[in-house]
Amino acid sequence: HEADITAENDAYHQLGVSTLCYFNPYVSTKYTRLFNECLTNDYFLKNNSQLPYLFSYDGDIISRHFFVGSIDFSNENAGQWYQKQIAKSLTLGFDGFMLDFGEYTPINSFASNGENGLSMHNHFIELYQKTVYEMTIPIGGYVCELYSNLSTELLVRWLQIGTFAGFMHDETEGSACTQNHIEIAHEAHLNGLPLARHDLLSYFNDKTAIEQEYAFTFENDFLVSLVVNQNQLLQNIYLPQNEKWIDISSNIQYDSGTDGRFRIDLNQILSGGQWIMNVQVDLFTILLFIRVGSIIPLLDPSVFTLNPSNKSTSLYNLNDPLRRLMIFQIPFESPAHSFSFNGAVQFQSVENWITVVQIEPLANLIDCFAYDQQQRVIWLAVTPQKQALFEITIDF
C-alpha cells in the first residue's frame, strides 16, 4: 500500500496538514515479511532456549490478539535495520513519527550483549532512543513532534505545561487521569469547573489575580505559574488574596538517604495579596505554590513495571501494593497537639513517615499515620478493601 500512503500524505500536505508515522520496538508475527527478515538475521531478544522471545502485544484492548518479537538494540545490525525502517517512512511522505513503548522488556529475556531482561530493563530504552536519535534530528514528545526547531529548553517547558494539564497519557488503556485527578474531574463534570482554572474562576474578586495570563490554579490547591520565555530563569508570581501559601518549588528536597522521595521543608507561610519576586525557575523547576493545609494524595515512589514481576527481584508489579493510598498533608500554620479518627478506618500511630510509605505485601499493610512535629506535616496510609469513609480531627 506504499503508493496509497504516499498519495494520502500528499493530499494532507496540500491541505497544510503534517502527518506522523507510528513506531515501537516490536515486530508482529503477522507482519510476515519483516518478521521473517528479523528472524533470519537474529534481530530479536531471545528466551532461555535461545529462540526469539515472543509475547502478547499489550498496546490496547483491541489489539491483544497477536504476538510480537522485540528488536534487540544491543545488536548493532538490528539497530541499523530499524533505522532503515524509519528512513523508509520518511520517503513515503511522513513528516515525522511517534516513537512509543520500550518498557516491556521481559525480565527473563536475553540480549546479544549477554545481559538478561532485568539488567536491560532501563538500558533497553537507552539503546532504543540512541538508535533513533543517531539517524534523525532531535524530536520531542507528543506535543513537540511537528516543531522543526525544537530545543531542550522548549521541550522541557512543554512537559512542564503538560504536567499540569490535568490529563496525562499512560501506558495502560490509553490516556487517563491520576487518582486524585479523577475526583476533581468528577467534581468538574458536576459543576463545570475545569481541573486547570484561570484565576477568574477561583478568585473573581481579586483584580490582580484575574489579570495574570500565565498563572492558574490546578485542582483546588495548587497555584502554577508557567515559564513561556526563552532563557528565562526568574519569575514573578502574584499570590491571590484571602489565602495563605507555601512555595513548593523553592523548598522541596530530594531525600536520597531513604527511598528517593521528594519532601517539602517547613518554610515561610505567605499571605495572599502580594507579589513574590524573582523566584528561581531553571529547567528543573516548575513555579508552584500550594494552599496551607491542603491534603494531597501521593503516588508511591517505587519503580513499577507492567510485566509480571518475579518476587525474587526488586521490581514491583502494579498490583503489589493493591489499593494502597498515601495522603500527604501540606504543613499546618501552627503545630498540632493531637489527632483523633472517626469512621470505618482505625489508624495506628507509627514512629515516622518512612514506616507509613514503605512497601509491604498486602497482608502486612496497616492503616497508619505519622506526624512530623518539626515539619508540621501528617502522613497517612490507608488500604481500604472497599469504599470507606473516615474523619480526622486535629487539635491545635
Summary of the structure (lengths in Angstrom):
residues: 396
radius of gyration: 24.9
end to end distance: 71.4
largest distance: 74.4
contacts: 1085
relative contact order: 0.08
helix: 24%
strand: 28%
